[in-house]
Amino acid sequence: MKYTQLGRTGLKVSRLVLGTMNFGPQTDEPTSHSILDTALDAGLNFVDTANVYGWGENKGRTEEIIGTWFAQGGDRREKTVLATKVYASMSREGDTWPNYDRLSALNIRRAVDASLKRLQTDHIDVYQFHHVDRLTPFEEIWQAVEVLVQQGKILYAGSSNFPGWKIAQANETAARLGRLGLVSEQCLYNLAERRAEMEVIPAAEAYGLGVIPWSPLHGGLLGGVIKKEVEGGRRASGRSAEALANTAVRAQVQAYEDLLDKHGLEPGEVGLAWLLTRPGVTGPIVGPRTQEQLDSALRAVELELSEEVLAGLEEIFPGPGASPEAFAW
C-alpha cells in the first residue's frame, strides 16, 4: 500500500479509503468484518463511514458493525484512521423533534457521543460535516469542534459536498479564530463527473485540504457496465442505468471500455488509478460489497497508466476547463 499526508496535516493515510456504506444494508456483519480485516492486512488504514449509514430504521447500523470489529482487538482500532460524518437527521421515521440534524453545536455534541458509543472507541480521527448547513454560522461550528478537540473526542475536522466558496469561508473563519479548520473535502469526482475541478479542488489545494473522491466509478458506470451486460452479468442500475439511457453517454462509456480493452486493462481499476494521478487527491473511497471488489480496488494502487492511456481518457472524458476561463474568458 502507498501512503500520503492528509492535506496539510502530519497524518499519514493510505491512497485508498475504505468506504463502508454497504455494511449493513447490502453486506452482512461477518462479511463486513472480513473485508475490514483484508483491507487492514493490505495496509489500507483509512476507513470512512457516517452516522446515518444503515439508512431508514437502521441508521447507525454501519457504525455498529465497525464498532464490533474494533472490539475484536488485535490493534484494529490503533491501526485505523477513522472518519465519520454528521449532518443528516438521526430521528426515526415520523419523529420530527428538532436538533437531531444539521450542524448546531447541540447536534454536533450529541452526534459525536452517539457515534463514539456505536463505534466502541474513545475518539474519531476525522470528523466530517456531511453537507453545508446554511443555517448555522461557522463561528458556532468551530466553537463546537474546539470543545471536542479539547475533550479528545475528535482530532481533525473535514467537509463533504462543500462548494469551493464554502471551503474558503470555513477556513477563513477558522483562521480568524486561531483554529486549524478543515483538513479534507469529500466530493463527487470521477472521470465522468469532473465539475469538482472547476473550484472545489482548487479551493481544497489552496487551503491545504486533502481531496477524497466519493463514487469514483460513478455508481458503476466506469466499472465495465456495458461489457457485463453483453456477457449476461449484472445489469446497470441506479445512477449508471439512468446515464446509459442517454445515447451520447452510452457512446462515451463504450469508447472508454474499448480503449481499455485494447490495452488489456480493467475499467474499474483504471477509474481508480486515474484518480490517483490527479492533483490534490488523497485517495478515492472504494465501497466494496464483496471480497472480490476489494481485491480489484487494491490492484488499482499499483497500476501505472501510460501516457497513451491517459491521453485517451482525456479525449473521451474532457474536463470542464480552468475557472473562470471555462465560463468567462
Sequence and secondary structure as in RCSB ss.txt:
>XXXX:A:sequence
MKYTQLGRTGLKVSRLVLGTMNFGPQTDEPTSHSILDTALDAGLNFVDTANVYGWGENKGRTEEIIGTWFAQGGD
RREKTVLATKVYASMSREGDTWPNYDRLSALNIRRAVDASLKRLQTDHIDVYQFHHVDRLTPFEEIWQAVEVLVQ
QGKILYAGSSNFPGWKIAQANETAARLGRLGLVSEQCLYNLAERRAEMEVIPAAEAYGLGVIPWSPLHGGLLGGV
IKKEVEGGRRASGRSAEALANTAVRAQVQAYEDLLDKHGLEPGEVGLAWLLTRPGVTGPIVGPRTQEQLDSALRA
VELELSEEVLAGLEEIFPGPGASPEAFAW
>XXXX:A:secstr
  EEE TTSS EEESSEEE TTBTTTB HHHHHHHHHHHHHTT  EEE  TTTT GGGTTHHHHHHHHHHTT TT
HHHH EEEEEE S    TT   SSSSTT HHHHHHHHHHHHHHHTSS EEEEEE S  SSS HHHHHHHHHHHHH
HTSEEEEEEES  HHHHHHHHHHHHHTT   EEEEEEE BTTB GGGTTHHHHHHHHT EEEEESTTTTTTTSSH
HHHHHTT     HHHHHHHTSHHHHHHHHHHHHHHHHTT  HHHHHHHHHHTSTTB   EE  SSHHHHHHHHHH
HT    HHHHHHHHHHS    STTTTT  
